Amino acid sequence: MKSTILGSLFGGMGPLAASVGVALVVGFGVGRVSAPSRPTGSEEVEAKKVAQGAEESEEPKWQSVGGSARSELVSELAGAAAIGSLKERTRALEDILAKAGLEDVKKALAWANALPDGPMKKSALAKIMERWGQLDGPGAVTYAAELYAETGNASLIREALKGWATKDPKSAFQQASELGLTKGLQRDIRNDLLEQWASQNPNDAAGYALANRKPDNWGGIVGTVAERWAKQDPKAAVTWAASMTSGKDKKSAIYEAISSWADEDVNAAANYITAQPAGEGRDTMAGTLARHLGQENPEAGVKWAAMVGDPAAQERAVAGALIDLYRKDEAQARKILQTSSISTQVQQAALVRMTNKSPWWR
């Protein structure tokens, strides 16, 4: 909904080497998230006999400490995966896997696949796949994509791409669109990867976003990058957003950056806006701050709305500053508006926006 409000408020790599539907050598032969197909007829009877014999003579695979697949690292993972606290379990798994090489990841994945379903298995698989992605992004994603094709569970694709993105965010981001995912799932995963990329290297992510922006759309990748960058360096994020050529996505990016900055230091954001030259950029910034402040202090919000030069943008900024109060105390909202420096024409237009049943920002 946020991007909808914004819009009206301010007016790689190639395909994977193997098909996801084919059993892949890169899977290391280490087992599957889903069970293999069930045998039938005489094969089923024989399988049951074998299974019964195994049950009588062997420990469950996930408990066994013997065998060549068992390593010191896997033993450590078993202890970490048994930790009750999710936060502590996750941290312990990450710390252990940080020293794992690709061969250790193979053994760890075989062990995790043999665990009984539950929080322990889920946490272990997630962190193992993330580590595999760090070491071999294409291989990890290929394996996860095969499982997705069989089970419909995309959680391991997320983790593999997340790990890959720590080393090569651009390739991971681009690959996410080539895995046959549903539109919604692809959008969510790519958004997460773009946020990760912008957190790791905002300038690099910003360059990619600029080269692939869609000026006629609200929101978009420039808005995501601006919002994430602003958490680290709000001034740089706002300056970057304001430097773009005109477009709806530019307004979205400015809105995201100013909102994030105001959440952390509203005075610094206000000083920056005041120092900007008049024009579309400052109008968007001031309108954003009007809405931000107006939710707690409507009078202050209206004062910032008065800085907006474009009449159409100003009426939306006024409505944004007063709408929360108007819904609770219409008389007080009208009083604040009538005693402000806002022109009568803009006041009337803002009141119409707040009175109509349709959203005020349209």
C-alpha positions as CSV (number, residue, x, y, z in Angstrom):
1,M,0.0,0.0,0.0
2,K,2.9,2.3,0.7
3,S,3.9,2.7,-2.9
4,T,0.3,3.3,-3.8
5,I,0.2,6.2,-1.3
6,L,3.5,7.5,-2.6
7,G,2.3,7.5,-6.2
8,S,-0.6,9.8,-5.7
9,L,0.9,11.8,-2.8
10,F,3.6,13.2,-5.1
11,G,1.8,13.0,-8.2
12,G,24.6,-11.9,-14.8
13,M,24.0,-15.0,-15.5
14,G,22.3,-17.0,-18.2
15,P,19.9,-19.9,-17.5
16,L,21.1,-22.6,-15.2
17,A,23.1,-25.3,-16.9
18,A,20.6,-28.0,-16.2
19,S,16.8,-28.1,-16.1
20,V,15.2,-28.0,-12.6
21,G,13.3,-31.1,-13.5
22,V,16.4,-33.2,-14.0
23,A,18.4,-35.0,-11.4
24,L,21.6,-33.1,-11.2
25,V,25.1,-34.3,-10.6
26,V,25.8,-31.0,-8.8
27,G,23.4,-32.2,-6.0
28,F,26.4,-34.2,-4.8
29,G,24.3,-37.3,-4.3
30,V,23.6,-36.2,-0.7
31,G,20.0,-36.9,-0.4
32,R,16.7,-35.0,-1.0
33,V,14.4,-32.8,1.0
34,S,11.5,-34.9,-0.2
35,A,11.4,-38.7,0.1
36,P,12.2,-40.8,-3.0
37,S,9.3,-42.5,-4.9
38,R,7.7,-45.4,-3.1
39,P,8.4,-48.9,-4.4
40,T,5.5,-51.1,-5.3
41,G,4.7,-54.8,-5.4
42,S,7.5,-57.2,-4.6
43,E,9.9,-54.3,-4.3
44,E,7.8,-52.8,-1.6
45,V,7.8,-56.1,0.4
46,E,11.6,-56.4,0.1
47,A,12.0,-52.7,1.0
48,K,10.0,-53.3,4.2
49,K,12.1,-56.2,5.2
50,V,15.3,-54.3,4.7
51,A,13.9,-51.3,6.6
52,Q,12.8,-53.5,9.5
53,G,16.2,-55.1,9.7
54,A,17.8,-51.7,9.7
55,E,15.5,-50.4,12.4
56,E,16.4,-53.3,14.7
57,S,20.1,-53.1,14.2
58,E,20.9,-49.4,13.6
59,E,20.5,-46.0,15.2
60,P,18.6,-43.4,13.2
61,K,21.0,-41.8,10.7
62,W,20.9,-38.4,12.2
63,Q,22.0,-39.8,15.6
64,S,24.7,-42.0,14.4
65,V,28.3,-40.8,15.0
66,G,30.0,-43.3,12.8
67,G,30.5,-43.5,9.0
68,S,32.7,-41.7,6.6
69,A,30.1,-38.9,6.1
70,R,30.5,-37.9,9.7
71,S,33.0,-35.1,10.4
72,E,34.0,-33.0,13.3
73,L,32.1,-30.1,11.8
74,V,28.9,-32.2,11.4
75,S,29.2,-33.2,15.1
76,E,29.4,-29.5,16.0
77,L,26.4,-28.7,13.8
78,A,24.4,-31.4,15.6
79,G,25.0,-29.8,18.9
80,A,24.2,-26.3,17.5
81,A,21.0,-27.5,15.8
82,A,19.7,-28.8,19.2
83,I,19.9,-25.4,20.9
84,G,16.4,-24.4,22.0
85,S,16.6,-20.7,21.3
86,L,16.1,-19.9,17.6
87,K,18.4,-16.8,17.8
88,E,21.2,-18.7,19.6
89,R,20.8,-21.7,17.3
90,T,21.0,-19.6,14.2
91,R,24.1,-17.8,15.5
92,A,25.8,-21.0,16.4
93,L,25.1,-22.6,13.1
94,E,26.5,-19.6,11.3
95,D,29.6,-19.5,13.3
96,I,30.3,-23.2,12.7
97,L,29.6,-23.1,9.0
98,A,31.7,-20.0,8.5
99,K,34.8,-22.3,8.5
100,A,33.3,-25.0,6.3
101,G,34.6,-25.8,2.9
102,L,32.6,-27.3,0.0
103,E,33.4,-30.9,1.0
104,D,32.2,-30.2,4.6
105,V,29.0,-28.7,3.2
106,K,28.4,-31.9,1.3
107,K,28.6,-33.9,4.5
108,A,26.6,-31.4,6.4
109,L,23.8,-31.5,3.9
110,A,23.7,-35.3,3.9
111,W,23.4,-35.2,7.7
112,A,20.7,-32.4,7.7
113,N,18.6,-34.3,5.1
114,A,18.5,-37.3,7.4
115,L,17.2,-35.3,10.4
116,P,13.5,-35.7,11.4
117,D,11.3,-32.9,10.3
118,G,11.1,-30.0,12.7
119,P,12.8,-26.8,13.8
120,M,16.3,-28.5,14.0
121,K,16.2,-29.7,10.4
122,K,14.7,-26.4,9.1
123,S,17.4,-24.3,10.8
124,A,20.2,-26.6,9.8
125,L,19.2,-26.8,6.1
126,A,18.7,-23.1,5.9
127,K,22.2,-22.2,7.1
128,I,23.9,-25.1,5.2
129,M,22.3,-23.9,2.0
130,E,23.3,-20.3,2.7
131,R,26.9,-21.4,3.2
132,W,26.8,-23.5,0.0
133,G,25.6,-20.4,-1.8
134,Q,28.6,-18.5,-0.5
135,L,31.0,-21.1,-1.7
136,D,29.3,-22.1,-5.0
137,G,26.2,-20.0,-5.8
138,P,25.3,-21.6,-9.1
139,G,25.6,-25.1,-7.7
140,A,23.6,-24.4,-4.6
141,V,20.8,-22.7,-6.6
142,T,20.7,-25.5,-9.1
143,Y,20.2,-28.0,-6.3
144,A,17.6,-25.9,-4.5
145,A,15.8,-25.3,-7.8
146,E,15.5,-29.0,-8.4
147,L,13.9,-29.5,-5.0
148,Y,11.5,-26.6,-5.7
149,A,10.4,-28.3,-8.9
150,E,9.7,-31.5,-7.0
151,T,8.2,-30.1,-3.8
152,G,7.1,-26.6,-4.4
153,N,9.1,-25.4,-1.4
154,A,11.2,-22.4,-2.3
155,S,12.8,-21.9,1.1
156,L,16.1,-23.4,0.1
157,I,16.2,-21.3,-3.1
158,R,16.0,-18.2,-0.9
159,E,18.9,-19.4,1.3
160,A,21.1,-20.4,-1.6
161,L,20.5,-17.0,-3.3
162,K,21.1,-15.2,-0.1
163,G,24.5,-16.9,0.3
164,W,25.4,-16.3,-3.3
165,A,24.5,-12.6,-3.0
166,T,27.1,-12.1,-0.3
167,K,29.7,-12.8,-3.0
168,D,28.0,-11.8,-6.2
169,P,24.8,-9.9,-5.6
170,K,24.2,-8.9,-9.2
171,S,24.4,-12.5,-10.5
172,A,22.2,-13.8,-7.7
173,F,19.6,-11.0,-8.3
174,Q,19.5,-11.7,-12.0
175,Q,19.4,-15.5,-11.5
176,A,16.3,-15.2,-9.3
177,S,14.3,-14.2,-12.4
178,E,15.3,-17.4,-14.3
179,L,14.2,-20.1,-12.0
180,G,10.6,-20.6,-13.1
181,L,9.2,-19.1,-9.9
182,T,5.7,-17.6,-9.6
183,K,5.5,-13.9,-10.1
184,G,4.8,-13.1,-6.5
185,L,7.6,-15.4,-5.2
186,Q,10.1,-14.0,-7.7
187,R,9.2,-10.4,-6.8
188,D,9.6,-11.1,-3.0
189,I,12.9,-12.9,-3.4
190,R,14.4,-10.3,-5.8
191,N,13.3,-7.5,-3.4
192,D,15.1,-9.3,-0.5
193,L,18.2,-9.7,-2.6
194,L,18.1,-6.1,-3.7
195,E,17.9,-4.9,-0.1
196,Q,20.8,-7.2,0.8
197,W,22.8,-5.8,-2.2
198,A,22.0,-2.2,-1.2
199,S,23.1,-2.9,2.4
200,Q,26.4,-4.5,1.3
201,N,27.3,-2.1,-1.4
202,P,24.8,0.8,-1.9
203,N,26.8,2.5,-4.6
204,D,26.9,-0.6,-6.7
205,A,23.2,-1.4,-6.2
206,A,22.4,2.2,-7.0
207,G,24.3,2.0,-10.3
208,Y,22.3,-1.1,-11.2
209,A,19.0,0.4,-10.2
210,L,19.7,3.6,-12.3
211,A,20.4,1.5,-15.3
212,N,17.3,-0.6,-14.9
213,R,14.8,2.0,-13.5
214,K,11.2,2.4,-14.7
215,P,10.4,6.1,-14.4
216,D,6.7,5.7,-15.2
217,N,6.2,3.3,-12.2
218,W,5.8,4.2,-8.6
219,G,8.1,2.4,-6.2
220,G,10.5,0.1,-8.1
221,I,14.1,-0.8,-7.6
222,V,15.3,2.8,-7.1
223,G,12.9,3.2,-4.1
224,T,14.2,-0.1,-2.6
225,V,17.8,1.0,-2.9
226,A,17.1,4.5,-1.5
227,E,15.3,3.2,1.5
228,R,18.0,0.7,2.4
229,W,20.9,3.1,1.7
230,A,19.2,5.7,3.9
231,K,19.6,3.4,6.9
232,Q,23.4,3.7,6.5
233,D,23.9,7.1,5.0
234,P,20.6,9.1,4.6
235,K,22.1,12.2,3.2
236,A,23.9,10.2,0.4
237,A,20.7,8.3,-0.3
238,V,18.5,11.4,-0.6
239,T,21.1,13.2,-2.7
240,W,21.3,10.3,-5.0
241,A,17.5,10.0,-5.3
242,A,17.2,13.8,-6.0
243,S,19.8,13.6,-8.7
244,M,17.8,11.4,-11.0
245,T,15.9,12.7,-14.0
246,S,12.2,13.2,-13.4
247,G,9.9,10.2,-12.9
248,K,7.4,8.7,-10.6
249,D,10.1,6.3,-9.3
250,K,12.3,9.3,-8.4
251,K,9.6,10.7,-6.2
252,S,9.2,7.2,-4.6
253,A,13.0,7.1,-4.0
254,I,13.0,10.5,-2.3
255,Y,10.0,9.6,-0.2
256,E,11.7,6.4,1.0
257,A,15.0,8.1,1.8
258,I,13.4,11.1,3.6
259,S,11.0,8.9,5.6
260,S,13.9,6.6,6.7
261,W,16.0,9.6,7.7
262,A,13.2,11.3,9.6
263,D,12.6,8.1,11.6
264,E,16.2,8.3,12.8
265,D,16.9,12.1,13.0
266,V,14.1,14.4,12.0
267,N,16.0,17.6,12.7
268,A,18.9,16.6,10.3
269,A,16.3,15.7,7.6
270,A,14.6,19.0,8.1
271,N,17.8,21.0,7.9
272,Y,18.7,19.2,4.7
273,I,15.4,19.9,3.1
274,T,15.4,23.6,4.0
275,A,18.8,24.0,2.3
276,Q,17.6,22.6,-1.0
277,P,16.6,24.8,-4.0
278,A,13.0,25.2,-4.9
279,G,11.6,22.6,-7.3
280,E,10.2,19.1,-7.7
281,G,12.8,17.5,-5.4
282,R,12.3,19.8,-2.5
283,D,8.5,19.6,-2.9
284,T,8.7,15.9,-2.6
285,M,11.0,16.1,0.4
286,A,8.8,18.7,2.2
287,G,5.6,16.8,1.4
288,T,7.1,13.6,2.8
289,L,8.1,15.4,6.0
290,A,4.7,17.0,6.3
291,R,3.1,13.6,6.3
292,H,5.7,12.2,8.7
293,L,5.3,15.0,11.3
294,G,1.6,15.5,10.8
295,Q,0.8,12.1,12.3
296,E,2.0,13.3,15.7
297,N,2.0,17.1,15.3
298,P,-0.5,18.3,12.6
299,E,0.4,22.0,13.0
300,A,4.1,21.2,12.3
301,G,3.1,19.1,9.4
302,V,1.0,21.9,7.8
303,K,4.0,24.3,8.1
304,W,6.1,21.9,6.1
305,A,3.3,21.5,3.6
306,A,3.4,25.2,3.1
307,M,6.9,24.9,1.7
308,V,5.6,22.8,-1.2
309,G,5.5,25.1,-4.2
310,D,3.4,23.1,-6.7
311,P,-0.3,23.6,-5.8
312,A,-1.4,20.0,-6.6
313,A,1.4,18.5,-4.6
314,Q,0.7,21.0,-1.8
315,E,-2.9,20.0,-1.4
316,R,-1.9,16.4,-1.0
317,A,0.8,17.4,1.5
318,V,-1.7,19.3,3.5
319,A,-4.2,16.4,3.5
320,G,-1.4,14.0,4.5
321,A,-0.5,16.3,7.4
322,L,-4.1,16.6,8.7
323,I,-5.9,13.4,7.8
324,D,-5.2,11.6,11.0
325,L,-6.5,14.5,13.1
326,Y,-9.4,15.1,10.8
327,R,-10.7,11.6,11.3
328,K,-10.6,12.1,15.1
329,D,-11.4,15.8,15.5
330,E,-12.6,17.5,12.3
331,A,-13.2,20.8,14.0
332,Q,-9.6,21.0,15.3
333,A,-8.2,20.0,11.9
334,R,-10.2,22.8,10.2
335,K,-9.1,25.3,12.8
336,I,-5.4,24.5,12.2
337,L,-5.9,24.7,8.4
338,Q,-7.8,28.1,8.6
339,T,-5.1,29.7,10.7
340,S,-2.2,28.4,8.5
341,S,-0.5,30.3,5.6
342,I,-2.0,27.8,3.1
343,S,-4.0,29.6,0.4
344,T,-7.8,29.3,0.5
345,Q,-7.9,27.4,-2.8
346,V,-5.5,24.8,-1.6
347,Q,-7.3,24.6,1.8
348,Q,-10.6,23.8,0.0
349,A,-8.9,21.2,-2.2
350,A,-7.3,19.5,0.8
351,L,-10.6,19.4,2.6
352,V,-12.3,17.7,-0.3
353,R,-9.6,15.1,-0.3
354,M,-10.1,14.4,3.4
355,T,-13.9,14.4,3.1
356,N,-14.3,12.2,0.1
357,K,-14.7,8.4,0.6
358,S,-11.8,7.8,-1.8
359,P,-8.3,7.8,-0.4
360,W,-7.0,11.3,0.4
361,W,-3.7,10.7,-1.5
362,R,-5.3,10.1,-4.9
